[in-house]
Amino acid sequence: MVHITLPENIDRPLSFYLAMEEYVARHIDVSHAFFVWQVEPSVIFGRNQLIEAEVNTGYCERKGVKMYRRKSGGGCVYADMSNLMLSYITDSDSVNFTYHQYTTLVVNALQRMGIQATANGRNDIMIEGKKVSGNAFYHLGAHQTDFGKGSSIVHGTLLYDTDMENMLGCITPDDEKLLSKGVKSVRQHITLLKDHTRLSLEEVRNELICFVCNEERMLTPEEVERVRDIEKEYLSPAFIYGHNPRYTVVKKQRIEGVGTLEVRMEVKNGIIKDIDLKGDFFVTGDLNEIRQALRNKPLERSTLEIAMPDTKNLIVNLNKTDLITLILK
């Protein structure tokens, strides 16, 4: 595993590190790469989430907490200098295999430190039944890289400590999601590494890198500038806030194994004029395939069953029938 480092040890915004992992995925031909980073108080929400539904923007503005959107799916998380952010880049095309590789690496590293961590499901790392790490994924196709093969990115949090007041104040939790996991509050849902080890934050960081990586690749100053060019997209208001036109029909449901799925449609005289999907699900393909397939189609099951593409190739674990049932709900 190659440890990606920077020529200067300075504080950088969260957007820089999102751009950095994308630069590595697009332009550095390595089988597996990894790096660890920390940021000032920030919230980061998923590719298909609505900022107004997930983030308490007023609180963030008052407290100086920065807000960012990432290109992976999943839910909204809070980060600060008391926790670690992890980035893993690999040439694997398989979502499940990539998650398994990544979570196994992190779990094994934590266990080596004497921390009894386990992988839970597809993307969480747990200690004593509580989440200490949540992670998200996205994939770049072979046509999007310099070296003619695909590249996958997994990134996530590793909670050593955190400003709980900020975490709870910044994020507007999905009550249905919390209830579905049998918890009544965010405090009951997460745990902190500091409660399970005597190692300091810096010691955990160093142990993690030493266990996972066996060589180093430092970005050049010229490459850092190229990262900053990519970062401009992450900082643009259009990317952060998105364009959310008014839809006449909104259907929302939590689907086991998929996440919260919100279908927004413009419907006129029983015809779908436009459709969009929002939520904390994990994307593995281009959601425009669904939009293009269903535009100008009658809102009826028989037509949708014929027109709907294979959703499992687009959203992790989403059954075509479940999406159609939600649309017609």
Disulfide bonds with the S-S distance in Angstrom:
none
